[in-house]
Each structure stands twice: as C-alpha cells, then as structure tokens.
Amino acid sequence: MKIQKFIIVGVGATIFYAIFLFMSDFNLVSEKISNFNIIFLPIILFLVPLSWLATFFRWHLLLKNSDIQIPIKNSFGIYISGLGLSITPGQVGELVKSHLLKKQFKIPITKSAPIILIEKFYDLVGAMVASILGIWYFENGSYLILFGLFLLGIIFAFISSRKLFNKLIKIVTKIKFFKNYEENFTHSYDVLNNSRRGKIGFISSVLSICYWIINGLIVFCILIALDITNVNFLIATSTYSLSGIIGALSFIPGGIGVTESSITGLFSLHGVEFNTGIILGVLIRFFTLWISVFVGFICLKLVGGFLIKD
C-alpha cells in the first residue's frame, strides 16, 4: 500500500477544509472555537474509541463465524489498521485487512474479503436505522430513507442469490482496482451468505446501530459544547447518519466535501446558521473520521501494511 496515496488524500482534504472555512466568517469561526466548552472534550474523546469497539466486535464475530480463529489482540490491530484507509473511495482500502490476515496468518483473501464486503452492508443497515430515529424532524428526509431502503434491498438481493452475486462480480471486476480480486470474490459467495443469517446477522446489525448511535452522541456533545441547544439528540444522530449515507454514495474518498456540506445543509434546516454549520461540519468530521484515520494510519505503519503491494 503506497503511503503517497494517503498523503495526497490528506493534502487534498486540508485544502478543502481551508476553502470550506474561508467561506465562513473568520471572526465567527474564532469566536465559536474559542467558546467551545472543553468540559465535553473528555466525553467526546471517550466516545470516539467506543464507537470503534462496536464495529471491531462485529468484525471479530464475523471472522469467527467464518471459522477464522486469530488472537483478539491481532484481530484488533488488523481492524484498526483498516481504519487508516477508510478514506479511500467506497472504503475499498479496507481490503488491506485481508492482505494482513494473509500475511500474518496465511488466511486466503478468498475467505476474508467477503467479510469486509458484508461489513459495508451492515454499516448501511445501521445508518438506515439511525436515520429513521429522527426522520420525522425532516421535511423531505423520508425520500432519502426510502432510497436507502431500496438500495439496501438491492444489496440484500445480490448477497442472497449466487447467480445475481456472480453477475455483480463480473461487472465490478471490470474496474481496474477490483480486477486483481476477481478470483477471490467469485469463490467467496458462501462466506458472504453465511455472514448475514440468523444470530450473526442480528448481532452484527445491533452492533452497527450502536456504532451510529455512539457517533450521534459525539455530534450531540459537539453541538452542546458550541452552545447550540435547539437541536436534539435524535436530529443530531439522523443528520450525521444521513450525511454519511450521502457521502458514501458519492464514492468520493472519505466523502470529503459531500458529507461536510450535507451536515451544514441539514443542520441549517433546523435553524443552525450557515457559518456555524460549516464549523460543525469540520469539527464533526475531525472527531468521527480523521482521528480514526490517523490512529489507523499509525497502526498500519506499525504492522507493516504499507509494505504490501497493491
């Protein structure tokens, strides 16, 4: 995995945030940041890794369900490493976890790659549920939820039918990045299908919902810290999850730009000033995305992930 790609995305994100903040009133930005109630900072910094634990346990359970038995310490390190590449388009960079499993435990990519795919399915399930929690506060938010449920239904159909799944793989592997994974994905349907049934499907869905709710709490704490009291927890959670869905559908690395703009726009529907919304977008993404990317990047470097060739 080339470190240069990570740096390019990081520089691009920095430039975007500089322009994004430039659009706001500098004095207002300074005032809001300086008035940030730091008493909420320890709470936020506690919730950030707590959200990782929710999806980590989902990852570890999915591994065990596929008869991949590795020490929980190693499993955690590999999972955190994947966060470092979550800013890639569609989070496809998280396939580095499969490379690490092969490198450290000789586990075929054929067996682990579908687990990473099913994780994205459960992420969407959790986002949908979290969005619905506060949907009645949005005038037109139901349309996006309906679209999301429609998309969820299509994905579910593809992972429930071997014939449809194989057709999808043939289409996807025409993309240059995925071409090298064609054989791995083609022979991985059983792993994917077994990861969505019964108890494992229910627990994975619950853990996914917990992840989005915890992030909703992070957003809510940021709002209170900035003395924004006209937005409740349900609105905060729904706004964040809806923005996350929009950002993911854009297929832009990390949803950079799209997610922040969505956060700004959706909060403006609830009386938050545009300039304040811009600040919220940047702060929310710092705590819910960039901290995990930074920690994951360091972990990936420590476990030798950057030595893996594309």
Buried (B, 14 or more C-beta within 10 A) or exposed (E): BEEEBBEEBBEBBEEBBEEBBEEBBEEBBEEBEEEBEEEBBEBBEEBBBBBBBBBBBBBBBBBEBBEBEBEEEBBBBBBBBBBBBBBBBBBBBBBBBBBBBBBBBEBBBBBBBBBBBBBBBBBBBBBBBBBBBBBEBBEEBEEBBEEBBEBBEEBBEBBEBEEEBEEBBEEBBEEEBBEEBBEBBBBBBEBBBBBBEEEBBEBBBBBBBBBBBBBBBBBBBBBBBBEBEEBBBBBBBBBBBBBBBBBBBBEBBBBBBBBBBBBBBBBBBBEBBEBBBBBBBBBBBEBBBBBBBBBBBEBBBEBEBBEBEE
